[in-house]
């Protein structure tokens, strides 16, 4: 049986994209046309550039109950996306269109009508849920009404109150291709499966070189670092992925929020935790473990600005008006590290960025960061990080989304 697809799209560039994508062999039973009388079971792809376009969609649905409508929102109209949920439309696209997002959403929609299998590319695109939660995390939803309407129409009743930021790299990049798996998919499946085993639903929202994991912590947990079961699951996933796939994850855990509008704050705190010096474990860092003492915070800011210099604990203690003895005890209590160890970890954090993003030699990096010799730098790096600088440089960062150009972490 054949089905008609009407393209009510004024943007010629986007229309050409759609016509090209619909030429895929999996859509051989579709008849493509531009405009004309609407018939039962038609599939309409409608461009939305104004509120009046939504009014026209409502009218078409009222006059033709059996049609399927897929809206394409102009960037200026993304805030009207809850209308699509209100109208119970099966899919939603946003300009500029990406092939994977189109295949996934269009294929999922027409499979309900035609029972045609969804091609492989369709499962790799962005879902409306991903887009919604990304807007929440970035603070783009500021209306309580919009938030409430969207949550009511979400397929899941779980409302998260905690965000974790995830980054990772492939220890042996060649394994991914030779063994036929994709790192981002492996990480996502492993994390979601691990939390499902303890009865916790989770959302995984990909960005570019990072992803956000949305969770709902138990009501009796005051701070994330006290959630023993959640910590156990995350450590288990980190260990499993390292052993089975050679994937190393870094996870920053944000703060628990009371209202969904505050998830953006948990997201920001997860990013801060991800970049902080770990109090206990390098691979899992908590925002609630970051020092809160004002004097210690001032000393940390000073260290981050002068780490390459030959700074002493006595000098920094004087900066915050403490005796060296008292400052040493307080600093260790707040950070979990001695002053010398903390300065070294700050240097290593900077070295990781230089190894990943520059072509500087290991000797140059060691000298710039104030290490006595390149050999001492390499030995310290391997002791704390687990790999030598050259081995770390040979690793490959995981891309959790190939189509998302913004790197928030």
NORZI-V452723 format. One record per backbone hydrogen bond with DSSP energy under -1.0 kcal/mol. CO is the residue of the C=O (numbers start at 1). NH is the residue of the N-H. E is the energy in kcal/mol with one decimal. If there is no record, write none. Layout:
BEGIN
co=CO nh=NH e=E
co=CO nh=NH e=E
END
This chain:
BEGIN
co=3 nh=31 e=-3.2
co=4 nh=43 e=-2.5
co=5 nh=33 e=-2.5
co=6 nh=45 e=-2.8
co=7 nh=9 e=-1.1
co=8 nh=47 e=-2.3
co=11 nh=15 e=-2.6
co=12 nh=16 e=-2.4
co=13 nh=17 e=-1.7
co=14 nh=18 e=-2.3
co=15 nh=19 e=-2.5
co=16 nh=20 e=-2.1
co=17 nh=21 e=-2.6
co=18 nh=22 e=-2.7
co=20 nh=23 e=-1.0
co=21 nh=24 e=-1.6
co=24 nh=27 e=-2.6
co=25 nh=28 e=-1.5
co=27 nh=30 e=-1.8
co=29 nh=3 e=-2.2
co=31 nh=5 e=-3.3
co=33 nh=7 e=-2.3
co=39 nh=42 e=-1.7
co=42 nh=68 e=-2.7
co=43 nh=6 e=-2.6
co=44 nh=70 e=-3.3
co=45 nh=8 e=-2.4
co=46 nh=72 e=-2.8
co=48 nh=74 e=-2.4
co=51 nh=55 e=-1.6
co=52 nh=56 e=-2.1
co=53 nh=57 e=-2.0
co=54 nh=58 e=-2.4
co=55 nh=59 e=-2.2
co=56 nh=60 e=-2.5
co=57 nh=61 e=-2.4
co=58 nh=62 e=-2.1
co=59 nh=63 e=-2.4
co=60 nh=64 e=-2.3
co=64 nh=67 e=-1.6
co=68 nh=44 e=-3.5
co=70 nh=46 e=-1.9
co=71 nh=93 e=-2.2
co=72 nh=48 e=-3.3
co=73 nh=95 e=-2.9
co=74 nh=77 e=-2.4
co=75 nh=78 e=-1.2
co=77 nh=80 e=-1.9
co=78 nh=81 e=-1.7
co=80 nh=83 e=-2.1
co=81 nh=84 e=-1.5
co=82 nh=86 e=-2.6
co=83 nh=87 e=-2.4
co=84 nh=89 e=-2.7
co=85 nh=88 e=-1.2
co=93 nh=73 e=-3.1
co=98 nh=102 e=-2.6
co=99 nh=103 e=-3.0
co=100 nh=104 e=-2.4
co=101 nh=105 e=-2.4
co=102 nh=106 e=-3.0
co=103 nh=107 e=-2.0
co=104 nh=108 e=-2.1
co=105 nh=109 e=-1.9
co=106 nh=110 e=-2.6
co=107 nh=111 e=-1.5
co=110 nh=114 e=-3.6
co=111 nh=115 e=-1.5
co=119 nh=122 e=-1.5
co=120 nh=123 e=-1.3
co=121 nh=124 e=-1.5
co=127 nh=131 e=-2.0
co=128 nh=132 e=-2.8
co=129 nh=133 e=-2.7
co=130 nh=134 e=-2.2
co=131 nh=135 e=-2.0
co=132 nh=136 e=-1.9
co=133 nh=137 e=-2.6
co=134 nh=138 e=-1.9
co=135 nh=140 e=-2.6
co=136 nh=139 e=-1.3
co=143 nh=147 e=-2.2
co=144 nh=148 e=-2.6
co=145 nh=149 e=-2.5
co=146 nh=150 e=-2.3
co=147 nh=151 e=-2.5
co=148 nh=152 e=-2.1
co=149 nh=153 e=-1.3
co=161 nh=257 e=-2.5
co=162 nh=215 e=-2.7
co=163 nh=254 e=-2.6
co=164 nh=213 e=-3.0
co=165 nh=252 e=-2.7
co=166 nh=211 e=-1.8
co=167 nh=250 e=-3.2
co=168 nh=398 e=-2.4
co=169 nh=248 e=-2.7
co=170 nh=396 e=-1.7
co=172 nh=175 e=-2.1
co=174 nh=178 e=-2.2
co=175 nh=179 e=-2.6
co=176 nh=181 e=-1.9
co=182 nh=186 e=-2.3
co=183 nh=187 e=-2.6
co=184 nh=188 e=-2.2
co=185 nh=189 e=-2.6
co=186 nh=190 e=-2.2
co=187 nh=191 e=-2.3
co=188 nh=192 e=-2.5
co=189 nh=193 e=-2.3
co=190 nh=194 e=-2.0
co=191 nh=195 e=-2.1
co=192 nh=196 e=-1.8
co=193 nh=197 e=-1.5
co=195 nh=200 e=-2.7
co=196 nh=199 e=-1.6
co=203 nh=214 e=-3.0
co=205 nh=212 e=-2.9
co=208 nh=400 e=-2.7
co=208 nh=401 e=-1.2
co=210 nh=207 e=-2.5
co=211 nh=166 e=-2.9
co=212 nh=205 e=-3.1
co=213 nh=164 e=-2.5
co=214 nh=203 e=-2.0
co=215 nh=161 e=-2.4
co=215 nh=162 e=-1.7
co=218 nh=221 e=-1.8
co=223 nh=226 e=-2.1
co=224 nh=227 e=-1.9
co=226 nh=228 e=-1.6
co=227 nh=231 e=-2.3
co=228 nh=232 e=-2.4
co=229 nh=233 e=-2.1
co=230 nh=234 e=-2.2
co=231 nh=235 e=-2.5
co=232 nh=236 e=-2.1
co=233 nh=237 e=-2.4
co=234 nh=238 e=-2.4
co=235 nh=239 e=-2.4
co=236 nh=240 e=-2.6
co=237 nh=241 e=-2.7
co=238 nh=242 e=-1.8
co=239 nh=243 e=-2.4
co=240 nh=244 e=-2.9
co=241 nh=245 e=-1.7
co=241 nh=247 e=-2.0
co=246 nh=171 e=-3.2
co=248 nh=169 e=-2.1
co=250 nh=167 e=-2.3
co=251 nh=285 e=-2.7
co=252 nh=165 e=-3.2
co=253 nh=287 e=-2.5
co=259 nh=262 e=-1.7
co=260 nh=263 e=-1.8
co=262 nh=265 e=-1.1
co=262 nh=266 e=-1.5
co=263 nh=267 e=-2.5
co=264 nh=268 e=-2.3
co=265 nh=269 e=-2.5
co=266 nh=270 e=-2.0
co=267 nh=271 e=-1.7
co=268 nh=272 e=-2.0
co=269 nh=273 e=-2.6
co=270 nh=274 e=-2.3
co=271 nh=275 e=-1.3
co=283 nh=251 e=-2.2
co=285 nh=253 e=-3.2
co=286 nh=289 e=-1.2
co=287 nh=290 e=-1.7
co=293 nh=297 e=-2.6
co=294 nh=298 e=-2.2
co=295 nh=299 e=-2.1
co=296 nh=300 e=-2.3
co=297 nh=301 e=-2.4
co=298 nh=302 e=-2.0
co=299 nh=303 e=-2.3
co=300 nh=304 e=-2.5
co=301 nh=305 e=-1.2
co=302 nh=306 e=-1.5
co=306 nh=309 e=-1.8
co=309 nh=311 e=-1.8
co=312 nh=316 e=-1.9
co=313 nh=317 e=-2.9
co=314 nh=318 e=-1.9
co=315 nh=319 e=-1.4
co=316 nh=320 e=-1.1
co=317 nh=322 e=-2.6
co=318 nh=321 e=-1.2
co=323 nh=327 e=-3.0
co=324 nh=328 e=-2.4
co=325 nh=329 e=-1.8
co=326 nh=330 e=-2.6
co=327 nh=331 e=-3.0
co=328 nh=332 e=-2.0
co=329 nh=333 e=-2.1
co=330 nh=334 e=-2.3
co=331 nh=335 e=-2.6
co=332 nh=336 e=-2.1
co=338 nh=342 e=-2.4
co=339 nh=343 e=-2.3
co=340 nh=344 e=-2.0
co=341 nh=345 e=-2.2
co=342 nh=346 e=-2.2
co=343 nh=347 e=-2.0
co=344 nh=348 e=-2.2
co=345 nh=349 e=-2.2
co=346 nh=350 e=-1.9
co=347 nh=351 e=-2.2
co=348 nh=352 e=-2.0
co=349 nh=353 e=-1.4
co=350 nh=354 e=-2.1
co=351 nh=355 e=-2.8
co=352 nh=356 e=-1.9
co=353 nh=357 e=-2.6
co=354 nh=358 e=-1.6
co=361 nh=365 e=-2.4
co=362 nh=366 e=-2.4
co=363 nh=367 e=-2.0
co=364 nh=368 e=-2.8
co=365 nh=369 e=-2.0
co=366 nh=371 e=-2.4
co=367 nh=370 e=-1.1
co=373 nh=377 e=-2.1
co=374 nh=378 e=-2.6
co=375 nh=379 e=-2.4
co=376 nh=380 e=-2.4
co=377 nh=381 e=-2.7
co=378 nh=382 e=-2.4
co=379 nh=383 e=-2.0
co=380 nh=384 e=-2.2
co=381 nh=385 e=-3.1
co=382 nh=386 e=-1.2
co=388 nh=392 e=-2.6
co=389 nh=393 e=-2.4
co=390 nh=394 e=-1.1
co=392 nh=395 e=-1.5
co=396 nh=170 e=-3.2
END
